[in-house]
């Protein structure tokens, strides 16, 4: 009788990747407990939280990054994404507007990022895309 090979987490690449990311989350959290403001580490942790649906934790990281670097448009954009994912459209639009004022210009990302799907149908969204169409001053 032939044995059928059962798939285990160790034989599925996507599961191995997920487990690796969960491990990284734990390592990064431990590293940050020292009070470190390691910006690249915080950036990566925020992305991992979002990928794993840990939106509240991702929001806290994004808020911390914006406090550390308030003029960084990418951090403001990520903050908007976190707010959108948490169903907080007013805060998401405030953060998006600030990101645009600070220089965010990635129109393709703005139009395709699934993190912004919760607010993309909101009437406040289209005017933001038009800002990116306007010539820079």
C-alpha beads as a LAMMPS data file, in Angstrom:
LAMMPS data file: protein, C-alpha beads

137 atoms
136 bonds

1 atom types
1 bond types

-500.0 500.0 xlo xhi
-500.0 500.0 ylo yhi
-500.0 500.0 zlo zhi

Masses

1 110.0

Atoms # bond

1 1 1 0.000 0.000 0.000
2 1 1 1.433 3.358 -1.024
3 1 1 1.702 6.021 1.622
4 1 1 0.468 9.474 0.780
5 1 1 2.778 12.231 1.821
6 1 1 1.044 14.745 4.055
7 1 1 1.942 18.384 3.750
8 1 1 3.460 19.780 6.911
9 1 1 4.406 23.349 7.709
10 1 1 7.972 22.350 6.845
11 1 1 7.081 21.345 3.293
12 1 1 5.105 24.454 2.370
13 1 1 7.304 27.443 1.495
14 1 1 4.593 29.976 2.338
15 1 1 4.219 28.499 5.819
16 1 1 7.976 28.558 6.361
17 1 1 8.026 32.205 5.331
18 1 1 5.184 32.998 7.735
19 1 1 6.952 31.212 10.598
20 1 1 10.153 33.091 9.791
21 1 1 8.292 36.389 9.904
22 1 1 6.666 35.486 13.233
23 1 1 10.147 34.728 14.563
24 1 1 11.425 38.092 13.274
25 1 1 8.540 39.897 14.967
26 1 1 9.558 38.355 18.295
27 1 1 13.246 39.193 17.768
28 1 1 12.486 42.797 16.784
29 1 1 10.121 43.244 19.724
30 1 1 12.848 42.028 22.086
31 1 1 15.400 44.344 20.508
32 1 1 13.090 47.335 20.911
33 1 1 12.398 46.624 24.598
34 1 1 15.706 48.280 25.356
35 1 1 14.109 51.606 24.450
36 1 1 15.891 51.701 21.129
37 1 1 14.643 54.019 18.431
38 1 1 16.228 51.990 15.638
39 1 1 14.287 53.413 12.694
40 1 1 15.041 50.643 10.144
41 1 1 14.066 48.015 12.722
42 1 1 10.837 49.869 13.513
43 1 1 10.050 50.168 9.799
44 1 1 10.468 46.434 9.262
45 1 1 8.465 45.586 12.380
46 1 1 5.617 47.822 11.239
47 1 1 5.518 46.087 7.857
48 1 1 5.549 42.659 9.504
49 1 1 2.725 43.612 11.859
50 1 1 0.604 44.768 8.941
51 1 1 1.326 41.648 6.873
52 1 1 0.199 39.534 9.816
53 1 1 -2.971 41.531 10.459
54 1 1 -1.675 43.058 13.690
55 1 1 -2.980 46.482 12.730
56 1 1 -3.136 47.999 16.229
57 1 1 0.517 47.133 16.820
58 1 1 1.383 48.450 13.359
59 1 1 -0.350 51.721 14.194
60 1 1 1.720 52.108 17.359
61 1 1 4.922 51.575 15.377
62 1 1 3.815 54.057 12.710
63 1 1 2.991 56.668 15.362
64 1 1 6.415 56.151 16.904
65 1 1 8.121 56.556 13.535
66 1 1 6.215 59.764 12.830
67 1 1 7.244 61.100 16.240
68 1 1 10.873 60.270 15.456
69 1 1 10.786 61.652 11.914
70 1 1 7.759 63.949 11.475
71 1 1 8.903 65.211 8.071
72 1 1 9.290 61.756 6.482
73 1 1 6.451 61.396 3.934
74 1 1 6.730 57.603 3.799
75 1 1 6.112 57.306 7.522
76 1 1 3.057 59.553 7.269
77 1 1 1.805 57.450 4.350
78 1 1 2.217 54.251 6.387
79 1 1 0.391 55.897 9.266
80 1 1 -2.499 56.642 6.900
81 1 1 -2.519 52.992 5.837
82 1 1 -2.696 51.833 9.456
83 1 1 -5.593 54.149 10.179
84 1 1 -7.406 52.978 7.034
85 1 1 -6.960 49.320 7.971
86 1 1 -8.380 50.054 11.418
87 1 1 -11.475 51.756 10.006
88 1 1 -10.445 55.270 11.013
89 1 1 -10.905 57.205 7.771
90 1 1 -10.718 60.725 9.214
91 1 1 -7.310 60.034 10.735
92 1 1 -6.215 58.253 7.544
93 1 1 -7.051 61.291 5.412
94 1 1 -5.296 63.660 7.830
95 1 1 -2.140 61.534 7.620
96 1 1 -2.381 61.242 3.814
97 1 1 -2.713 65.000 3.430
98 1 1 0.342 65.509 5.641
99 1 1 2.271 62.924 3.599
100 1 1 1.464 64.853 0.419
101 1 1 2.494 68.168 1.987
102 1 1 5.783 66.594 3.089
103 1 1 6.496 65.284 -0.405
104 1 1 4.854 61.902 -0.912
105 1 1 4.530 61.458 -4.692
106 1 1 4.031 57.742 -5.420
107 1 1 0.768 57.901 -7.367
108 1 1 0.848 54.214 -8.321
109 1 1 1.183 53.138 -4.694
110 1 1 -1.591 55.490 -3.628
111 1 1 -3.907 53.978 -6.254
112 1 1 -3.042 50.307 -5.775
113 1 1 -1.990 49.763 -2.161
114 1 1 -4.545 47.339 -0.677
115 1 1 -4.016 48.918 2.740
116 1 1 -5.939 51.940 1.463
117 1 1 -8.833 49.908 0.033
118 1 1 -11.037 50.757 3.034
119 1 1 -10.944 54.475 2.129
120 1 1 -10.509 54.424 -1.635
121 1 1 -14.267 54.825 -2.317
122 1 1 -14.539 57.743 0.083
123 1 1 -15.194 61.022 -1.795
124 1 1 -12.154 62.548 -0.069
125 1 1 -9.812 60.146 -1.859
126 1 1 -10.051 61.358 -5.491
127 1 1 -8.947 64.931 -4.710
128 1 1 -5.770 63.555 -3.140
129 1 1 -4.856 61.765 -6.353
130 1 1 -5.363 65.010 -8.272
131 1 1 -2.794 66.680 -6.029
132 1 1 -0.267 64.215 -7.418
133 1 1 -1.257 65.138 -10.960
134 1 1 -0.557 68.825 -10.376
135 1 1 2.888 70.115 -11.374
136 1 1 5.294 70.594 -8.506
137 1 1 5.766 74.166 -7.349

Bonds

1 1 1 2
2 1 2 3
3 1 3 4
4 1 4 5
5 1 5 6
6 1 6 7
7 1 7 8
8 1 8 9
9 1 9 10
10 1 10 11
11 1 11 12
12 1 12 13
13 1 13 14
14 1 14 15
15 1 15 16
16 1 16 17
17 1 17 18
18 1 18 19
19 1 19 20
20 1 20 21
21 1 21 22
22 1 22 23
23 1 23 24
24 1 24 25
25 1 25 26
26 1 26 27
27 1 27 28
28 1 28 29
29 1 29 30
30 1 30 31
31 1 31 32
32 1 32 33
33 1 33 34
34 1 34 35
35 1 35 36
36 1 36 37
37 1 37 38
38 1 38 39
39 1 39 40
40 1 40 41
41 1 41 42
42 1 42 43
43 1 43 44
44 1 44 45
45 1 45 46
46 1 46 47
47 1 47 48
48 1 48 49
49 1 49 50
50 1 50 51
51 1 51 52
52 1 52 53
53 1 53 54
54 1 54 55
55 1 55 56
56 1 56 57
57 1 57 58
58 1 58 59
59 1 59 60
60 1 60 61
61 1 61 62
62 1 62 63
63 1 63 64
64 1 64 65
65 1 65 66
66 1 66 67
67 1 67 68
68 1 68 69
69 1 69 70
70 1 70 71
71 1 71 72
72 1 72 73
73 1 73 74
74 1 74 75
75 1 75 76
76 1 76 77
77 1 77 78
78 1 78 79
79 1 79 80
80 1 80 81
81 1 81 82
82 1 82 83
83 1 83 84
84 1 84 85
85 1 85 86
86 1 86 87
87 1 87 88
88 1 88 89
89 1 89 90
90 1 90 91
91 1 91 92
92 1 92 93
93 1 93 94
94 1 94 95
95 1 95 96
96 1 96 97
97 1 97 98
98 1 98 99
99 1 99 100
100 1 100 101
101 1 101 102
102 1 102 103
103 1 103 104
104 1 104 105
105 1 105 106
106 1 106 107
107 1 107 108
108 1 108 109
109 1 109 110
110 1 110 111
111 1 111 112
112 1 112 113
113 1 113 114
114 1 114 115
115 1 115 116
116 1 116 117
117 1 117 118
118 1 118 119
119 1 119 120
120 1 120 121
121 1 121 122
122 1 122 123
123 1 123 124
124 1 124 125
125 1 125 126
126 1 126 127
127 1 127 128
128 1 128 129
129 1 129 130
130 1 130 131
131 1 131 132
132 1 132 133
133 1 133 134
134 1 134 135
135 1 135 136
136 1 136 137
